[in-house]
Amino acid sequence: MKTLNVHDLKPEDSLLLILDATYDSRAVLESELEPFLEALEKYADGWMPDVIKGKWYRKYSRPSFWKVLEERRDEATTVVGLYRRQWPALDMSLWLRLPPRPPTLAIIIKVQPLSFLSEEQRCLHFVELVRAWASRYPVTHAAAHSSDDEALAGAPYYGRDVKTSRRDGFDNIYEVSWLNVFGPKLVESVGRERMLSTPAHRVEELPNGCVLLVTWPTAADFASDAAREAQARAHVHLRPDLDHATVLRGLRERSAMLAPVEPRFHPDMAPLLSRVVDCLPSHERQRGIAGFNAWRPPEPEEWLPADAAPLSDVADPERALAQYSLYAEHLVAMLHTEVPSLFQGTPESLTDIDFHFWRDDSPKRRLREVLDEHVVPAVGAYLGQVLVYHLGGRWVPRKALLETGVLVGHRVWLPFVRAQRYLSSSEALLDFSLTHFYREAERQRVRPV
């Protein structure tokens, strides 16, 4: 059963809920979790899971939920995964720690995209869902917010080391999210009266002593200046030791980091860079676009004037050409599964190769000797073949592979030298891309000497 897997989609901002609570381990588990399912089915407005995962995927239903809960059970825990087959994408899990260990219940929900939570009524239903769960299961802490903004805020560690963070949890008001539930211990440390007087869109004391706090009517609007003002006011109220201007400035800086940036990439590199930025974590993408807008690849230097280039020095040129063809076929054999366009041998194939090596981070992941002995000759030969087939080039074979060139117009291009520089480091994959090399050769072909 195919689901709309968040991890298979282009990284995009999502609404992320993390709720940590406890449950009554003395009760029958089915009766203890009935309120969890009732609230989910009542309030999951447009994002209700329709798939549940145990040993395999099943259609969601109450019976399938109980079946999965049992089949995923071990001595210490049981975990249920809940998903959707249609937009919006959902990645949801319910995790239970079982007796004799202290019984804990954790709910994680990721709804993608965040823009799905733009309507006030839909956001109200989400708040009511969390309120129902937090009222039924004593909460230590819960928060729902933009996953991108959470990443920029340093969640879940907030400047602490991992060991300290795991030991102490959310033991202070490190951040105020769009939706928050503060457990009784945290409420008492702040002061219940202060907590309940927080300036916010909604503040409510729950029957079990928790406090629900919502800063703004809609989740998707978190980065607007008005929403940031509300977030800062709430945070500083709960943490009087903080300076309002400093907190607000930090929030605005995060909003600026997430604000859309129009791509203005170098024309040769635009097809490649568009794919590169799509792979960046969504909270880094706009900064990535801005960086690539300002970046220009170095002009290719791997060429010689045709009248200054050495002539062929091989005894059997046909044998040399066959060897280059063999090298190129080796690249196709290595990468054809990941890069099927290699069979076509087009300029667009070069961009596909660039993207594959960048995503794979080959210079770091492969042994240097393997790159130099096998990959560099294969890439250089493939690049040279594309120059021959699409620009009317002619091989100029040389005994030394790095001296071998392809004559196009009034220049002899050195594809093996380019391949060597290209695979020298992760940064070089973009600086010395095959795509830019080809496009420059294409331009120079029609220019007068």
N, C-alpha and C positions, 0 to 999 in steps of 0.2 A: 504494500500500500504506500504510494508515493506521497510524501508530505512536502509542504513549502518550507524547506529547511532554512532557518535564518543564517546558518553558517555557509550555505551554498550561494547565498544572494550577495549582491554588491553590498559592502559594508555601508550601513546607513544608520542615522540616529534612531534610537528606539526608546520606548518607555520601559524603564527597568524598575521592577519592584523586588526588593529583598525584605522578607519578613521572618524574623527569628522569634520563636515562641516555645511554649511548653504545652503538653497535653496530659490528660489523666490516664496514666498507664494501667490503672486498676479497672477501668471501664472496658467493655467489649470494644475492640478496635472499630468495628463497623458502626456502632452507635456513636462513638467518639468522632468519627469522620463524616457522618451524615451532614452535620451543619456546614462543613467545608464544601461539600458537593452542592448542597441546597443554595448556598450563597453564590457559588460559581455559576450555576445554571440560571439563577435569577438576574445577576448583575453583569455578566460578561456580554456587554453590549456590542455585538458585531464581531467579536473575536473569540467566541466560545470554541474550545477545542472540539474537534471531531475525530481525532485519532489519538489512541493511547498506546504506549509502547511497553511491552514486557519482554518476553523472549522474542517476540515478533510484534509487528504493528497490527492493531485491531481497530475497528470502528468504536468510537467512544460510546459507552453506555454504563449504567450503574453496575450491571453484572460483570462487564469486562473490566471495570475499575477494580472491583474486589478480586477478580481473578489475577490481574496483574500485580496487585498489592501483595498477594500471596506468593506468586511465582518469583518475584524479585526479592523475596525476604531471605535474609541470612541470619546468622546469630546476633548480629549487632544492629543492622539497619534494614530498611526497605525503602525503595525509591520508585516513583512513578513519573514517567515522562508524558507530557500532553502536548499535542501539536495540531496544526491545521493543514488542510489541503489547498486552501484558497487564501487570497489576499484578505486581510493583512496576515503576515507571517507571525507565528507564535512559537516560542520556545519556553515551555513551562515545566517545572518539576516540583514535586512534593517529596520531601525527604524526612523520614522519621528515624530517630535513634530509639532503639528498643530496650526494655528492661533486661538485665538488672542495672544497666547504665542509666544515668539521669535521662528521663524521657524528653526529647526535644523535637520540635516540629519546625521545619524550614520550608518556606515557599519562595520560589524564584520565578518571576514572570518577565518575559521580554516580548513586547509587542512592537513589530516593525512594519511600517515606519511610524515615527513619533507623530507625524502629521495626522495620523488616524485619530489622535486624541486632540483634535482642534475644536470639536463641538462641546459646548459647556454641558449639555445634557449627558453626553457620553462620558465626560470626565466625572460628572456627579455620580453616575452609576459605578464608575471605578472606585470612587471614594467610598460609596456605600458598601461595596464589596469588601474593601479593606477594613472598614468599620465593623462589618459583621464578623469577619475573621478575628480581628483584634479584640472584640467583645467576648468572643467564645473561647479563644485560646490566649492565655496570659502572654503578652508580648514583652520581650526584652527591648527590641527596637525594630522599627520598620520604616522604610523610606521608598518612595517612588519618584523618579525624576528622569530627565534626559540622560541616557547612557553616555553620550558624548561629554556633556557638562560634568558628569560624575568623574569621568576619566581626567578631565582638566583639573578638577578639584583635588585629585590625588586619592580618590576613594579606592579601596576601603581603609587604607593605612593613614592617610592624612598626615604624612611626614614622619610617622612612627616606623620603626623596623617591624618586620613581619612577625617576629616572635612576640613583641610587645602588643602589637595589634590583635593577634589571635588570643592572647591572654586576657587583655582588658576589654576587647570588643568596643562597642560604641558607648564609652563610659563618660563622655563629655559631649557638649554640643559642638562638634567639629565643623558641622555643616548643617544648614537648614535646606531641605529639599522642597520640591513642590508639595508633596504629601509626606507627612511624618506621623509616626505613632511612637510616643515616648513611654517606656515602661515605668512602673511605679518608682523603682529605684532612681531612675534618672530624673523623674518629676520631683522627687523629694530633694535630690541634690541641688536642683535649680531653685526649688521652692514652688509649691503647688499654686500659690496665689499669683506669683510672678508668671508661671507657665500659663495659667488660665487668662491672664490679662495681656497676652501677647497680641500686638496689632497684626492681624492676619485676616484672610478671607473667611476662614472658619476655624474655630477653636472649640473643642468639645471634650468634656471629661467622660470617659467611658465607665460602665458599671464596675469594672475590675480595677479601677484606679489609674489606668492608662489615660493619656491625653492625645487626642487626634488633632493635628494642626495642618491646615492647607493654606498655602501662602497666596494662591491666585486661582481664579476660576478654571483656567484651562492649562493643561500640561504642556501643550505644544508651543505656547506663547511664553515660555520661561525666559527667553533671552531678550524680550522687549524691555525697554528702559523702565516702564511702569512696573513690570513684574520683578525686575532686578531691585528696584526701590523697595518693593514689598518684602522681597527676600532679605535684603540688608536690614530693614527695620526689625524684622522678626529675629534675625540672628543676633543683632546687637542688643535687643531687649533681653534675650535669653542669656547673653554673654556680655554683661555690662563692662567687662574688662576690655572689650574690643572697641575700636574707633569706627564710627559709622562711615566717615569719608573713606577710610582705608578699605573697609569691607566692600563698600559700593564700587570703589575703583577697581578692586580685584574682580568683582562680578562683571563689570563692564568690559574689562580686558578679556575675560573669557568669552563674552558675547562677540567681541570683535574678532577673536580667533575662529569663531564658528560662522561668521557672516559670509554669505556666498561671494566668491571671487570669480570673475569672468575669465576663462582661459584665454591667454594671448601667447601661445607657444610659438617657438621658431617653426616656420612652415614645414621644414623637412622632418621635424621631430614630433609634430602634433599628433600623427596617428599612433606613435609609440607612447608619448607622454600621457595622452588621454587614457590609455590602458593602465599606465603606471599609477596615475593618481587614483584611479578607480580601485586599486588594490590597497591603497593606504587605509589605515584605520580612519573611520569617518571623522573622528575628532581632530585628525591631523590633515585632512584632505585640503581644506581651504588654504592653510599655510603652505602645503605642498604645491598647490596651484600657483600661489603668489611667488614662491621660490622659483618655479620653472618658468613663470612669465618673465622673470628678470634674468634667467640663465640663457646663455647662448653657447652652443657646442663649439669647441675649437675648430678652426678651418682645417680640413684634411691636408696633411703634409706628406702623405705616403705616395708621392708621385715624382716623376722626373720629366723634364722637357723631352719630347720625342727625339730631337736632334742631339741630345746629350746622354740619352739612355744607352747602356751597353747592348750590343747585339747578342743574339742567341749564341751560346757556346756549347750546346749539346750535340753529340754526334748523331743522335736519332730523335729528331723533333717529334715524330709520330708517337714514339714510345713515351716521351715526356708528356704529351697531351693525354695519352691513355692513363698515365699515372695521376694526372690532375683529375681526370674523370673518376678514377677509382677513389681518390680522396673525397671528392664531392659525394659519391655514392655512400661512402662511409658515414658522412654526416646524416644523410637521409635514413640510413639503417639505424643510427643512434637515436634519432629524434622523431621519426615519422609518426609514432603513436601520439606524442604530445604536440607535434607540429605537423599535421597532415598536409599542410600547404607546401611542404618541401618538395613534394612530387611535382608541383607545377613549375618550380624554379623561376618565380616571378619576383619583381622588386618588392611586392607585398610580402613575399615569403621572408625576405630579409628582415622586415619589421616583426614578423612572427618569431623569427629566431632571436632578435634583440629582446623581445618581451620574454621569451622562454628563459634565456640565460639570466636576465635580470630577476625574474621571479624565482628561479631556481638558485640564484646567488652562486653560480658555478665556480667562480674564482676562489670562493671560500670553502666550498663543499667538496671540490675535487682536488686530488693530489696534483702538485705543480708539474711533476714529470708526466702525468697522464695528459694534462692540458697541453704541454709543450710538444709531446711526441705524437699525440693522436688528434686532439681537438683542434689545435691551431692549424695544422695542415688541412683538415677537413673543412673548417670554416673558410680558410683562405681560398681553397679551390672552389668551393661553392660560390663564394662571392665573385671570384674571377669568372666562373661560368655564366653568372647572371650578367656581368659586363659584356661578355662575348655575345650571348644570345639576344640581349635586349638593347645594347648600344652599338652593335656591329663591331665589337672589339676583336682583337687578335692576340692570342697568347705570344709572349716573347719568352720562350723557355730558357732557363739558366740552370747550371749545375747546382748552384746555391739557391735553395728554395726561396729565401728571403729576397733574392735579387730578381726572381721571376716576376714579370709584369704582364699587363694587358694593355695593348696600344688602343686608345680611343681618341680619335682626333689628333690633336697635337701634344698629347700627354701619354706617358706610360704610367699606369697606375699599379701600385704594389700591394695586391690583396693579402699576401701572406704577412707582410709587415703590419698591415692594418689589423689582421686577425691576432697577431702577437700582442700588439698594444691593447686591443679590445679585451682580451682575456687576461690582462695583467692584474686587474683588480676589480672589485665590485663597482667602484666609481667609474672606471674606464669603460664599462659596458655602455654607459650613456655618453660619456665624453667622446668615445671613438666608435660610435654605433655604426653598424653596417649600412643602415638606412641613410644616414647623412653622407657617408662615403659615396654611396651609389648616386644620390641626388646631385652631389657636387660634380661627379664625373659626367652625369647627364647634362648639366648646365655647361660645363666646359667643352663638351663635344661640339657644340654649335657656335662657340665663340671664336672669333678670328685670332690668329696667332699675334 
